[in-house]
Each structure stands twice: as structure tokens, then as C-alpha cells.
Amino acid sequence: MGFEKKTQKAMSLLEEVIEKAGGCAVIDGGFATQLEKHGASINDPLWSALCLIKDPQLIKKVHLEYLEAGADILVTSSYQATIPGFLSRGLTMEEGESLLRKSVKLATEARDKFWEANKKIPENRYNRALVAASIGSYGAYLADGSEYSGCYGPNVNLDKLKDFHRRRVQVLVEAGADVLAFETIPNKLEAQACAELLDEEHIQIPSWICFSSVDGEHASSGESFRECLDILNRSDKVNAVGINCTPPHFIENLISNFRELTDKPIVVYPNSGEVWDGKDKRWLPSKCFGHETFELYATRWRDAGAKLIGGCCRTTPSTIQAISNVLQQRS
């Protein structure tokens, strides 16, 4: 009975923020993009996680900017923060785990500071945000663009992927995250690894698993979303599913497809439409959606069935402000 109660409580946390937001909650936007706008140099295998070492106060500043813009959920700076990644930089296991905990602490401190300053204001337009611990795919750790292909090679099996994610998941949960956010998952194998890991570790906080897609029809590996979602539908530890870091013009059709394949709440936070070249480490010229276009499309995504909407790479607080305004009538 106790286990059932805990699971029910964990599942209700995302549902609660969605309900408080009027049926569709707002996730924050591009984190590395905003760090770079403030002058951070993150051309590094650790990417935005480099600021956990070099400039943690800048991380907190960006979190506060997204809260001010209307985010109901803050995603931590741990996307590319992995134990193997920190070890390769010469850090100890203890130092790597400390940095993971710091990613949650910075987001939580920003959330609490912002909420304390705003909760007593009459007609306060904000909700108390949740902190979602970002867990990037195995391909994000490799930093070779494979989170957009799912091509991990023949030596990467289910057990290797579970072992890769295991300690990071444990530390982020212990650090006090409200939600686990598995991001840019490119293939069925890693989705299965994440779902099984949640069960093996008896995780009691909500989680979502978001895939990337390069064609708007399939996971980045080319596998069908039916195959991927069949696995996640069997897991009561995966509370929501969706798409991130995918061109925005694919999103509406993907939401419609997901609605036919799952009863779980659908999460979408696309990139700006620009294309990342993982090998050359640069953004390629492409049609880019500005915040005005996101404002228009956000209502269509909500009406199509999305319950959580935000932005990924190359989106900014202005993007999130536009989404928040139109979804929740915040001015």
C-alpha cells in the first residue's frame, strides 16, 4: 500500500503543475544559448555543464531569467554532465557527483528565491516551478552528434546504457530534483534502458522521456515511434513522453501521432529550427522560428494535445515569454 501511495503521489506532481497552469504547463528554453548570450564559452565536450565548474552563478542567473519569462518547469544544467565526462576531465568521482548535485541545487535555489519574491504579490501570475533534472542521452556524452542518429555501435547494449545512466540518476534524485527529464533519446534501446532503470532503482519522482527526430516521422535512429512508445507505455515510472530538440515545423504532426500511440501526457520543446552539425560543432543556416512564430504554434500544439510546451536549443527567455503569454494569458 505504501508503495502504491508513493507512486500515485509522484505521478500527481506533473499533473498538478499542468492543472495549475490551466491545462498546459510551460517548460523553460535553450540553456546553453542563454549562457552564450551572457558571454560563456562552452565549446567543450561538457557543453553547458562546463559552467557548473567555471561560473555557477551564471547558471542561476539564467534560471531566474526563465522563471521571470513564465516557466513552470526549470530544466537543470546537467544535460551533458556525466560521471564519465567529468572523470575524463581529471575530476574524481566525488567531484563529479558534487557537480551533479550542484546542478539541482542551483535550480532549486533560483526557484525558491523567485517564488519567495513573488508568491505574496497580489494577482501573482506565476506558479511555483518544478525542477526537472536533465539527463542527456548516451550520444550527448559522446559529443559526436549521435544523439541525432542513435548510431552507438555494436558494443553498446541495454546493460551498458543502464550502467551509464545509473549513478547519475541516483545522484540527481538524491539531490532533490522534482522530476527526471531524459532528453534527446534517439533510439528504442536507450528508451528501454531508461524505463527499466527507473524500475530497478525504485525511482519515486515523476519522469519524462523525450525523443529526438530528424524527419518528423521516426525516432532519430529511424525506428518507429510505435515501437518506442510500446515499451514506455508498459512503464508506470514514465509519466510523460514527447519530443525535444527537433525542428518546430515537425511538432504538430508528431503530437497527433503520439496521441494515437499513448495515453501519457505529451511533452514538446523543439529547437528554433536551426540544424546542429554534431561533427563540426556548429549551427547550420536554416529557417529559424522567432518568438512570434512560437507564440502562434504553441496554441496549435496545445490544441493538438500537448500538456507541456517549451523550447530547446537556440530558443531564449523571449520565446518562453511568448509561449507563456499565449498559453496562460499572462501579460
Number of C-alpha atoms within 10 A of each C-alpha: 6 7 10 9 10 14 18 15 14 20 21 15 17 24 19 13 21 18 13 15 20 13 16 27 30 29 27 30 33 25 26 24 18 24 19 13 11 12 9 17 15 16 12 11 19 22 19 25 27 22 20 21 11 11 13 17 12 18 23 20 17 23 29 21 20 26 26 15 24 28 29 27 27 28 27 29 30 26 25 24 27 25 22 16 17 22 14 11 11 10 14 14 12 11 14 22 21 14 23 27 21 20 27 28 19 22 27 24 14 22 22 14 12 19 16 11 9 17 14 9 10 7 8 10 14 22 18 18 24 21 24 27 30 24 27 21 28 24 21 24 22 16 17 16 18 21 27 26 19 24 15 16 7 6 7 13 13 16 13 14 19 21 12 18 21 17 14 22 23 14 17 26 19 11 19 16 25 24 26 25 24 26 22 28 31 30 28 25 18 25 23 19 20 28 23 20 20 23 14 11 11 12 18 19 24 26 26 24 25 25 29 26 29 18 12 18 16 20 26 26 21 16 16 14 21 17 14 21 21 14 16 25 18 10 15 17 24 24 25 25 24 26 27 26 27 28 25 24 15 17 26 20 13 21 22 15 14 21 15 9 16 16 12 19 20 28 27 30 27 26 23 28 22 19 20 18 13 15 10 10 13 11 12 11 10 11 12 16 20 16 19 12 15 24 20 13 19 24 17 14 25 20 13 17 18 25 25 26 30 27 27 24 23 23 27 25 25 18 26 29 26 22 32 28 14 17 20 18 10 15 10
